[in-house]
Amino acid sequence: MKLKYDDKGLIPAIVQDYRSKEVLMLGYMNEASLKKTLKVGKTCFFSRSRQKFWVKGETSGHVQIVKKITYDCDKDTLLIQVLQRGGACHTGYRTCFFTELDFAGKSKSIKLKKVFNPKKIYKK
């Protein structure tokens, strides 16, 4: 397998619920985080903002158990199907995709219930 990483050595990874097919989040992986994901069976990413490796759920306990990994025809995007434990979003929601953009360019929140309180988990 010869995946195509960008000029920073990263590849986008779309994370989807294995059962419901709901899109949970988008993260970025480098070769090392993909290898670690394959080895441990849990999603591992490279943070572009913090410039460091991280394991999903290392702070919150809301891990993603990998069930299947596929890549697109251009070999430049991953689709990772997971069993999500808890919420995928650091804001407390199951998915990171809870804001809708209408055709007028206006944003509106989709009514979702938080699955956890981020203030109790992420302490600064």
N, C-alpha and C positions, 0 to 999 in steps of 0.2 A: 504494500500500500504506500503510495507516494502522495501525501496530502499537500495542498498548497497553502502555506502560511503567508501572512502579509509581510511587509517590509520590517515589521517589529517582531516577527516570529510568532504571531498569534493567528488563531483561527476561531471564528464565531461558533458557538455551541448553543443551539436552541434546545431547551430542556422541556420535555413534554411528559405529561402523566401517561404511564404505560397503559392504564385501563381506560380512562375517560378520553384520552387524547387532548386534554386541555393543555394549552401552552402555559408553562409556569414561569419561565424566565429565559433570559439570554445572558450567557457569560462568554468569556474568552479563555482559550486554552493555548498553552505553548506545548512543545513536544514533551517536556518533563511532566506537566500536569496531566496530559492525555495518558502517558505511560503509567502514572500513578493511579489514575482513574481505572485503567484496565487491570492493574495489579490488585487494588483494594476493593473494587466493585462499588465505590462511592464516588460522586462527582468531586473533582478537584479542578480548580481554575487558577488563572493568573489575573490578578487585579490590575487593571490599567491605571486606576487612580492612585493606588498605594504602591504600585510597582513591586508586587510580591505574590508568591504562591499562597493559595488558601484552599481549605477543604470546606465544602458546603456543610454547614451545621456544626462546625468546630466550636462556635460560641453558643449557638442557640439549641443545639441538639436536634435540629430539624434537617436530618440528613436525607440524601437522595440515593436510594439503592438502584444501581444501574441494572436494567433488564436487557437493553438492546442499544447498540450504537450503529447508525448508518451515516453515510455522507452523500452529498449531492453529486450530480453528474460532472461538475467542474472540479470536484474534490477540494472545494474551498469553504465548505460549511458543514458542520456536524449536526445531526439530530440525535439527541440522547433521550431515550425513553426510560423513565424511572418510576419507582414507587416512592412517592413523597411522604416523608414523616413530618407532620406539622406543616408550617407555612413555608413557602419558597421565598416570599418577599420579606426583606428586613423591616418593612413598615407594618408587618403583622398580618398581611393577607396571604391566602393560599397561593395566589398568582401575582406576579408583578404587573400584569396587564389589567388594570382596573380603571383606566381613564380612556374615555372615548373621544375621538376627534371627529366632529361632524363635517359635512361638506361645505359649511360656511367658515371652517377653520376654528370653530369654538370647541373648547374642551368641556367635558362633563364627566363627573365621577359615576361609575357604574356602582350600583348599590350592592356591596358585598359586606359580609360580616367578617370582622377580624377573627383569626384563629388563635392569635396570641397577642399579648401586650409587649411590644418591643421595649418599653421603658424598664420592664422587669428583667429583660435579658441583656440588652445592650447598655451597659453603664459606662459613661465616659470617664 
